């Protein structure tokens, strides 16, 4: 049996373990029905010379766009039509390690199995290309379907700029502390489309988590756990708001003065 690319590479193995752990959380929370959701992580920092010399097991495959800042970059990607619950148990059988080729418009699958990456790979890679171009330290991107946040995107009153951010921040102090840039909004666009990717990239200039209307959220972080934590915190606030509404009242939320006090105390933006 061929050994896994993770053997003898503890740093890379830890990255994949975090992906698997996060995938399990998404399934447990009900945010990843069937094959819903995607994870893409830039693992270039953990690639050694021996890895660079490994032959491809599949490819080259055209990405569909040119990403000049990803030349030579490596990524771990959830596989297309693969389930998060399976990614949690067997990450290297339900995801793949790919490298971007020198033309910056195609990739090869290097390990462990010829698992075709998510159909949303072009949009995920476009986001990572933007990060590298801007010199940002974000390495992970996460798309998932948090129930309460998606429910709140089904009414226009929450889709105006920063309306939902301010509401969610006001539900519990930790929300602003742990998601200080708030929640961006992208009006409904075809899932997986480059239009959706472009709109998301624009929102990521100001936010680390972006709501896709009637669809889900896209979050980024220095690692996959940071991206997950921000969605988890925001969705907890959505749960508190909806629970109050189900009890028959509109929650007061924190006052403007209390929010300002939080921002000053924790040196937060906005």
C-alpha positions, -999 to +999 in steps of 0.1 A: +000+000+000+014+034-010+022+056+020+004+089+026+022+121+017+015+131+053+040+105+067+072+122+080+056+157+075+042+166+110+034+202+100+014+192+070-003+164+089-014+189+116-029+211+089-049+182+075-060+171+110-074+206+116-093+204+083-107+170+094-117+183+128-134+214+113-153+192+088-166+171+117-178+202+135-196+214+104-214+181+101-223+179+138-238+214+136-260+205+106-242+231+084-230+205+059-259+185+044-249+159+018-219+173+000-226+209+010-197+232+019-161+235+009-127+239+025-095+251+007-062+256+026-029+270+012-003+245+025+027+259+005+046+267+037+046+229+046+059+217+012+095+204+012+119+196-017+109+160-018+072+169-022+081+193-050+097+164-069+067+141-066+050+131-098+014+140-104-012+113-101-037+133-122-037+163-145-029+189-156-064+202-152-075+237-164-088+260-136-108+282-160-089+314-152-054+326-147-041+333-112-007+349-115+001+351-078-005+314-072+024+301-093+039+271-075+014+272-046+000+241-031-035+235-016-055+209+002-091+209-012-122+191-003-132+168-031-162+174-054-193+155-043-176+145-011-193+148+023-179+167+053-187+138+076-164+116+054-137+143+051-137+143+089-130+106+091-107+101+061-094+134+048-070+121+023-097+099+007-122+128+005-098+156-004-067+161-024-034+180-025-029+200-056-001+222-070-006+252-093+015+249-124+037+276-139+011+287-164-010+298-134-041+285-151-039+247-144-032+223-116-021+188-109-033+164-082-002+151-063-016+132-034-030+110-019-057+098-043-071+112-076-099+130-059-112+158-081-113+191-061-146+209-054-164+224-084-160+257-065-122+255-067-119+284-092-137+308-069-118+296-038-084+299-057-094+334-069-098+345-033-064+330-024-048+347-054-061+380-040-047+373-006-012+366-020-014+397-042-022+419-012+004+402+010-022+390+035-015+360+059-049+343+052-043+306+044-078+291+048-112+296+031-144+280+043-178+278+027-207+264+048-244+267+054-251+279+090-288+275+095-297+306+115-275+329+095-289+317+062-325+321+076-318+357+084-306+363+048-341+356+035-354+391+043-342+423+027-341+442+059-310+423+070-292+426+036-284+463+038-247+471+046-238+464+082-274+461+094-269+424+103-234+431+116-246+456+141-275+434+151-253+403+156-227+423+175-253+436+199-266+401+209-236+391+230-203+409+238-180+382+225-193+385+190-176+418+183-146+408+202-141+376+182-154+388+148-144+424+149-147+430+112-183+419+111-203+403+083-202+413+046-232+408+024-233+395-012-267+395-030-278+362-045-256+350-073-252+316-090-233+292-066-198+285-078-198+313-104-170+337-110-195+366-104-199+353-069-162+350-064-156+386-076-183+400-053-169+380-024-133+393-030-147+428-029-164+422+004-133+405+019-115+439+017-136+449+047-148+417+063-135+382+071-169+365+068-193+371+039-229+362+037-241+348+004-278+356+003-301+325+007-270+303+003-244+303+031-213+321+043-177+323+031-151+328+058-113+332+058-086+330+084-049+324+090-060+288+095-092+268+091-101+268+127-100+307+128-123+308+098-147+283+115-146+301+149-158+334+133-188+317+117-196+298+149-196+331+169-218+349+144-242+321+142-245+319+180-257+356+179-282+346+152-295+318+174-299+342+203-318+367+182-341+340+167-347+324+201-358+358+215-381+363+186-396+328+191-403+338+227-424+366+214-403+397+218-377+418+199-344+416+218-330+449+230-294+441+222-265+460+236-268+498+235-247+520+213-228+531+245-221+496+255-209+487+220-186+517+221-173+507+255-165+472+241-146+487+211-125+509+233-118+482+259-107+457+233-092+481+208-116+470+181-123+486+147-155+504+139 
